[in-house]
Amino acid sequence: MSAAALMRAAARRLGFWEAVLAVILVFFAGVTVLRFTRGLGAVTNLSDEFPWGLWIGFDVLCGVGLAAGAFTLTAIVHVFNLHRFEPIVRPALLTGLLGYLLVIAGLIFDLGQPWRIWHALVFWNPHSVMFEVAWCVMLYTTVLALEFSPAVLERLRLERPQRLMRAVMTPLVICGVILSTLHQSSLGSLYLIVPAKLHPLWYTPLLPYLFLISAIGAGIGMVILESHLSERAFGRRLEIDLLEPLARAMVVVLGVYGLLRAIVIAQSGAAGLLLEGGYEATMFGLEMAVGVVLPVGLLLCERVRTNRTGLAAASLAAVLGFVMNRLNVSVTGMERAVGVQYVPSWMEIVVSLGLVGLGFALFALAVRYLPVFPEPARTRAR
Amino acid sequence: VSIGLLFDSTRCIGCGACSIACKEANGLPLPIEERTTAYTWTVVKEIAGANVRRLCFHCLEPTCVSVCPVAALRKDSNGPVVYDADRCIGCRYCIMACPFDVPKYQWDRAIPTVGKCILCADRLAEGLPTACAAVCPTGATLFGEREGLVREAQRRIAASPDAYIDHVYGLTEAGGTSVLMLSAVPFEQLGMKTDVPRQPLPLLTWQVLSKIPSFVAVCGVFLFGVHWITKRREIVRAAEGEPEEREE
């Protein structure tokens, strides 16, 4: 296929996805009006028995988790000084920033009175995990915006602020790593308080650690996946010799995570529940197969690791498995104890889809107008 | 003093006067619903041949108070777990975390708040008993100091062991509650949670949260250390590998 034909194909594809996004956003706008005029009950399937649904399970838990590539890569480059990974930092930071904006947008829909979100700054309760979460969201979103700001400053050719940012980058990155570690783990800690409600296949005192480790794995997966998508959409990509070592890191992280889960299950006596089968056991099995076994198995083969499609497929599996895990903790694992089945309403789904769509659109805009990925010509010259 | 209630299911006739009195005392809208909601803070139900009340247990160390990010929920020193609607941001962590599923939300309102029994904290401040206890025609809901109520509950069980299940519900559940219950029927048959941990739940998260300051300090020093060492290594390598450049 000629270059021109490729361009035309790309344009057609973009046109299709833009149309899909436009349709979703029309519904999204309608649901937004309903949500804020008629209350949560009018648009969601939430209830007193099931007060946290898709917006917490997906928008918040997954939005934060999939942003974990940002702190992982800033740490690799600015703390461990492995500068060859520099080209990956900006796409990872952009993903992280958009992930956190998705979380904040999700919270604006989910909180009963979102206009009081600043209350957490004024009325303190250090005994609350949610208090920690609120502070982490606010502080780390600020840190992410600052970490990503050089891309904007470069584009605007503002020299002095750029020098300033270079000077403060290391302490900033260290703050970001600490905040991320706290935030990722705190989302797991949220569920420590419900030992009698969360199913034993997911409840463990190690929840904060498991949330942190799985987020690092999925965060790396997101970075690889996005490189793949932006190559297809705009021809901007990262070199395979940068992605392959990342894939190896992901294998190690997911391997440790899978082992920890297995040890926890073995020691808590929940293994019997697995053998009995049933709804929870099936969901647990699916989650582990898609999120751990499949990507680890695939990426252990060198042929897959060094192949763009293979890399993307394995990363997609890791990300999907991660999403399944968060939904299992927040929905599947809670259903039996509270005695209610929760299925999100179509309006809840529209809001989540709309936010993800907006995230993709913002990513595309940023990639088009800001120096996020290395310039193709420059990369080749190196 | 720590105030509480003792509800003796064997003395309850299911008249529902407590529900009506609760609505009046707390200015809640009618009707009285089948189950507790944000607008109905207590109900009486007939289950397994027994009449049983549903209301907040007012834990001695309440989970809801510990999980609220803006401290909208508070345990008063005299017993009630009260709620400040003006602080609440609507995260609903209290609803999700309560081991007794007590707090409820106003799902039908654009500006919603949480609703739950507040042990008539205003009446208590005036030296009055809770509305439900004051109106109860049979004394099934008894108002008093928790210590005295525990003794009374144990005395009743000891006096007629055949008439009661040998358990004071609320004595140790979730670390103990200000509202206690007696029953002739096993509590799980009344739809009560019997798998509630015996220790206070807030400890489960505090064990993690209390370590944050030391974590931040250790992690900060460690990361700066790694940066310092790897940076130094890089400078040394650059100096050894490219001597010409250094001379320039």
Interface residues (C-beta under 8 A of the other chain):
Chain A: F36 T37 R38 G39 L40 G41 A42 L46 S47 D48 E49 P51 W52 A75 H78 V79 F80 N81 L82 H83 D110 L111 G112 Q113 P114 R116 I117 H119 A120 F123 W124 N125 P126 H127 S128 V129 M130 F131 E132 V133 A134 T170 I174 V177 I178 T181 L182 S185 S189 L190 L192 I193 V194 P195 A196 P205 P208 V338
Chain B: T37 A38 T63 S66 V67 C68 P69 V70 A71 A72 R87 C88 I89 G90 C91 R92 Y93 I95 M96 A97 P99 D101 K104 Y105 Q106 W107 D108 R109 A110 I111 P112 T113 K193 D195 V196 P197 L201 P202 L204 T205 W206 V208 L209 I212 F215 V216 C219 G220 L223 F224 V226 H227 T230 K231 R233 E234
